[in-house]
Amino acid sequence: MIAIEKIIKNASDFEKRSIGKMTLSDRISASREAKAIVLSINEFYKKTKDPSLMTIMKLITRKKQKIDERLKFRYT
């Protein structure tokens, strides 16, 4: 269970980060990091079906979508 606690802490730290002054490369790396966090939490969610894990995944996904939206805006 130590691994899931570390992943949840990473997710919490990611959620607290500001996306306002990110450079393009920061946005790309943040988007990739968010994807990795969601996928790793999903592995534990499949086994436990814990609703709190689903809530964390939704929060991270929402933030990732905002970052991706800014990336698309820049290149359209």
VENUR-V418077 format. One record per helix or strand of 2 or more residues. SS is the DSSP state (@ for helix, = for strand). FROM is the first residue (numbers start at 1). LEN is the number of residues. If there is no record, write none. Layout:
SS_FROM_LEN + SS_FROM_LEN
This chain:
@_2_15 + @_24_25 + @_51_24
